[in-house]
Amino acid sequence: MKLFIASDLHGSLSATKAMLTRFEQSGARYLILLGDLLNHGPRNAIPEGYDPVALSETLNAYADKIIAVRGNCDSEVDQMLLQFPITETYAQILMPQMRLFLTHGHVYSPDKLPPLQAGDGLLYGHTHIAVAEYRDDILLFNPGSTTIPRNDSRASYGLITDTECQIRALDNDELLLSCPIRHRL
């Protein structure tokens, strides 16, 4: 199974449309959104293409493919615009070889892990910095931000398959980071 992972859209319709084009090209089964979908947040400048209403309508066309969690900038009011659930702090996906724990990163993070077993993965956003690595046999995977990348990084998204995880540049699909999926013994 192939999963497409994005985070921290922050209301940018233009970045979201670019991300959805990559999603369609990827052939992924599900679109995983790790929070901060519609609101730019009080610490961020209003991003280019900011249009949360149009963005919600655009995402709603993919509602049957989306698995999403709530970010620190998401609210109950946002849920009123969206036709897929975004109010949960975390979700889990069971893949044949591992469990993926999905969260935004403001409650659970690499520094405050949920209960995970060796071979499981933590998928998170929040920092706007891409990560694809293992720490103590736990996959740490952050797709970065599609809209407001930080620390001189690029707008990015992630892919996870049964054998590999990748971070790719949103603008040209360049492979930025990758690591193999370790199979649980």
C-alpha positions as CSV (number, residue, x, y, z in Angstrom):
1,M,0.0,0.0,0.0
2,K,1.3,3.5,-0.8
3,L,0.5,6.5,1.4
4,F,0.9,10.1,0.5
5,I,1.6,12.4,3.5
6,A,1.4,16.2,3.7
7,S,1.2,18.6,6.6
8,D,1.0,22.3,7.4
9,L,-1.0,23.5,4.4
10,H,-2.0,26.6,6.4
11,G,-4.7,27.7,4.1
12,S,-2.7,28.0,0.9
13,L,-4.8,27.0,-2.0
14,S,-1.9,27.2,-4.5
15,A,0.3,25.0,-2.5
16,T,-2.5,22.5,-1.9
17,K,-3.3,22.3,-5.6
18,A,0.3,21.6,-6.3
19,M,0.3,18.9,-3.5
20,L,-2.9,17.3,-4.9
21,T,-1.3,17.1,-8.4
22,R,1.6,15.2,-6.8
23,F,-0.9,13.0,-5.0
24,E,-2.7,12.1,-8.2
25,Q,0.6,11.4,-9.9
26,S,1.8,9.2,-7.1
27,G,-0.8,6.5,-7.3
28,A,-1.1,6.5,-3.5
29,R,-4.2,5.0,-2.0
30,Y,-4.7,7.5,0.8
31,L,-3.9,11.1,1.4
32,I,-2.7,11.5,5.0
33,L,-3.0,15.1,6.3
34,L,-1.1,15.8,9.5
35,G,-2.9,19.0,10.6
36,D,-2.8,22.8,10.2
37,L,-5.0,22.7,7.2
38,L,-7.0,25.9,6.8
39,N,-5.6,28.5,9.3
40,H,-2.3,30.2,8.8
41,G,-1.8,30.5,12.6
42,P,-0.9,33.6,14.7
43,R,2.9,33.2,14.3
44,N,2.9,32.8,10.5
45,A,2.5,35.4,7.8
46,I,-0.5,34.9,5.6
47,P,0.8,32.5,2.9
48,E,0.7,33.0,-0.9
49,G,-2.7,31.8,-2.2
50,Y,-4.4,32.0,1.2
51,D,-8.0,31.0,0.6
52,P,-9.2,28.6,3.3
53,V,-12.8,28.4,2.0
54,A,-11.7,27.4,-1.5
55,L,-9.1,25.1,0.0
56,S,-11.7,23.3,2.0
57,E,-13.9,22.9,-1.1
58,T,-10.8,21.5,-3.0
59,L,-10.0,19.0,-0.2
60,N,-13.6,17.9,0.1
61,A,-13.4,16.5,-3.4
62,Y,-10.9,14.0,-2.0
63,A,-12.8,13.3,1.3
64,D,-13.0,9.5,0.6
65,K,-9.2,9.3,0.3
66,I,-8.2,11.5,3.2
67,I,-7.2,10.5,6.7
68,A,-6.5,13.6,8.8
69,V,-5.6,14.6,12.3
70,R,-6.0,18.0,14.1
71,G,-3.1,20.4,14.2
72,N,-2.6,23.2,16.8
73,C,-4.1,25.7,14.3
74,D,-7.1,23.6,13.4
75,S,-10.5,24.3,15.2
76,E,-14.0,23.0,15.4
77,V,-15.0,25.8,13.0
78,D,-12.7,24.4,10.4
79,Q,-14.5,21.0,10.7
80,M,-17.7,22.8,9.7
81,L,-16.2,23.4,6.2
82,L,-14.7,20.0,5.8
83,Q,-16.4,16.7,4.8
84,F,-13.8,14.5,6.5
85,P,-12.9,14.3,10.2
86,I,-10.1,16.5,11.5
87,T,-10.8,16.8,15.2
88,E,-8.8,13.9,16.6
89,T,-5.3,14.5,18.0
90,Y,-4.1,11.2,16.5
91,A,-5.0,8.3,14.3
92,Q,-3.4,4.9,13.6
93,I,-2.9,2.9,10.4
94,L,-2.0,-0.7,10.5
95,M,0.3,-1.8,7.6
96,P,1.4,-5.4,7.2
97,Q,4.8,-4.7,8.6
98,M,4.2,-1.9,11.1
99,R,1.8,0.4,12.9
100,L,1.9,4.1,11.9
101,F,0.9,6.6,14.6
102,L,-0.4,9.9,12.9
103,T,-0.3,13.1,14.9
104,H,0.4,16.8,14.2
105,G,3.4,17.0,16.5
106,H,2.2,19.5,19.2
107,V,1.0,16.8,21.6
108,Y,3.1,13.7,20.6
109,S,6.5,14.2,19.0
110,P,9.9,12.6,18.8
111,D,10.6,14.1,22.2
112,K,7.3,12.9,23.6
113,L,6.5,9.6,22.0
114,P,3.2,7.8,22.3
115,P,3.4,4.1,23.4
116,L,5.1,2.5,20.3
117,Q,6.8,-0.8,19.7
118,A,10.1,-1.3,17.9
119,G,9.4,-1.2,14.2
120,D,6.4,1.2,14.5
121,G,6.4,4.7,13.0
122,L,5.5,8.2,14.2
123,L,4.2,10.5,11.4
124,Y,4.1,14.1,12.5
125,G,4.2,17.6,11.2
126,H,4.2,20.9,13.1
127,T,7.9,21.8,12.8
128,H,7.8,22.4,9.0
129,I,11.1,20.5,8.7
130,A,11.3,17.2,6.9
131,V,12.6,14.1,8.7
132,A,12.9,10.5,7.6
133,E,15.0,8.5,10.0
134,Y,14.9,5.8,12.7
135,R,15.6,6.5,16.4
136,D,15.7,3.5,18.7
137,D,13.9,1.3,16.0
138,I,11.0,3.8,15.7
139,L,10.5,5.5,12.3
140,L,10.3,9.2,12.7
141,F,8.7,10.8,9.6
142,N,7.8,14.4,9.0
143,P,6.9,15.4,5.5
144,G,7.8,19.1,6.1
145,S,5.4,21.8,5.0
146,T,3.7,22.2,1.7
147,T,3.4,26.0,2.4
148,I,5.8,27.4,4.9
149,P,9.0,25.4,5.0
150,R,11.5,26.4,7.7
151,N,15.2,26.3,8.2
152,D,16.0,26.9,4.5
153,S,14.1,23.7,3.6
154,R,11.8,23.4,0.6
155,A,8.1,22.9,0.4
156,S,7.7,19.1,0.5
157,Y,5.5,16.0,0.9
158,G,6.1,12.4,1.8
159,L,5.4,8.9,0.4
160,I,5.4,5.7,2.4
161,T,5.3,2.2,0.7
162,D,5.7,-1.3,2.1
163,T,9.5,-0.9,1.5
164,E,10.5,2.7,1.6
165,C,9.7,6.2,2.9
166,Q,10.5,9.3,0.9
167,I,10.4,13.1,1.3
168,R,10.0,14.8,-2.1
169,A,10.2,18.5,-3.2
170,L,6.7,19.8,-4.0
171,D,7.9,22.0,-6.9
172,N,9.9,19.4,-9.0
173,D,9.4,16.1,-7.2
174,E,13.1,15.8,-6.4
175,L,13.9,13.1,-3.8
176,L,15.1,15.0,-0.7
177,L,15.3,12.2,1.9
178,S,14.6,8.5,2.0
179,C,15.0,5.5,4.3
180,P,14.0,1.9,4.0
181,I,11.0,0.5,5.9
182,R,12.4,-2.0,8.5
183,H,10.3,-5.0,8.9
184,R,9.4,-6.1,12.4
185,L,10.9,-9.4,13.4
